Amino acid sequence: MPNIIVVGAQWGDEGKGKIIDILSKYADVVARYQGGHNAGHTVVVNEEEFILHLIPSGILHREKICIIGNGVVIDPEALIEEIEGLENRGVAIKDNLFISKNSHLIMPYHRILDRESERSKGVKSIGTTGRGIGPAYVDKMARIGIRMLDLLEPQIFREKLEANLSHINNLLHTIYKTDRLDIEEIISKYMGYVERIGIYITDVSMLINKFMKDGKSILFEGAQGTLLDVDHGTYPYVTSSNATAGGACTGLGIGPTKIDGVLGVSKAYTTRVGGGPFPTELKDETGESLRTKGREYGATTGRPRRCGWLDTVLVRYSVRINGFNGIALTKLDILDEYPEIKICIGYKYKGKIYDEMPHEHSVLWGCEPVYEKIEGWQESTIGIKAYKDLPAKAQAYIKRVEYLVGVSIDIISTSQKRDDTIIKRNPFKDY
């Protein structure tokens, strides 16, 4: 059975939650491989909206196994809140969820360090959610992180926490002028957490490889998007993990030869949250219109997203970095009313045209987008489920985007609802 990775092709918020929810029908297992609860996946099922932060979107399908990999950093309190919220709405969790014992924990001091570090940067802040994601990954790479498996050994947990607090409390008090943290209070809280989530902790790499050996099909779910990848994104305005396709292997403990296909997800326009360069950003009525029509506010924080026309330079870069077999294009219906639609096909900087993604700060911040104008269709596409039923001009837009990014558009979303989707090629059948 095929194993498919779903990756955001822009700066996150592309609508991956809906696409993963749809494709979960064809998979036996849905596995999350990176990120934390700083990203939200929104899924609408029968007019009911679910916002998921840590648990894979496949959990909304009762018979699916859901896995949180070692590449994810976990705030136990946030995870428990999400579990209980879903259970209260009738979603089955107990027998369907597994968490890697090697996942790193977000600790109370990570949240404080995140917020205080951002505050101290002032106008140069990156725009993090302040939820401790970055500092947790810092500790992971510094080899002082505390993992899920440490919760199962209270003495080990205490020893690691004591060692960390001896340094961190001085930092918090001396540099950031905040109160020192009490070790006994943290231990009491985290030992309480393990009573609630300990049943889910396991060796995920062993489990997922067994599933593959048994012929089960896996859907790999990433958070954020390619341009937020710590290595390949618009650094330093990025997340702290590898959101690209390669992160699925390291974030779950599987070999790259096990992957059968990669599907990118892109909006029909472009958005990003927080700081960082954004060549096609529209700070005018059109940008505000896209934000209003698309309900472009963060699922996790509620922050308004910056909006602009589709940037095919960025998407083409994502195709190359991830090796996309195809793309799912979301929110096509948001463009329905525009008489003219623009597509960015390059950047102009100091007389030079860039048709490939530059990484130099001066270019990304100072360039002007080179646009191609497309005639809008000005007809409703909401709820259309067959490609042939799309307006001819909408089809022309899709074909032009396919040409510019160099890969086929295989899935088209025509509203937030699960069933309002066109599937031209199914990754689980056609890749």
Secondary structure, 3 states (H helix, E strand, C coil): CCCEEEEECCCCCCCHHHHHHHHHHHCCEEEECCECCCCCEEEEECCEEEEECCCCHHHHCCCCEEEECCCEEECHHHHHHHHHHHHCCCCCCCCCEEEECCCEECCHHHHHHHHHHHHHHHHHCCCCCCCCHHHHHHHHHCCCCCEHHHHCCHHHHHHHHHHHHHHHHHHHHHCCCCCCCCHHHHHHHHHHHHHHHHHHEECHHHHHHHHHHCCCCEEEECCCCHHHCCCCCCCCCCCCCCCCCCHHHHCCCCCHHHCCEEEEEEECCEEECCCCCCCCECCCHHHHHHHHHCCCECCCCCCECEEECEEHHHHHHHHHHHCCCEEEEECHHHHCCCCEEEEEEEEEECCEEECCCCCCHHHHHHCEEEEEEEECCCCCCCCCCCHHHCCHHHHHHHHHHHHHHCCCEEEEECCCECCCEEECCCHHHHC
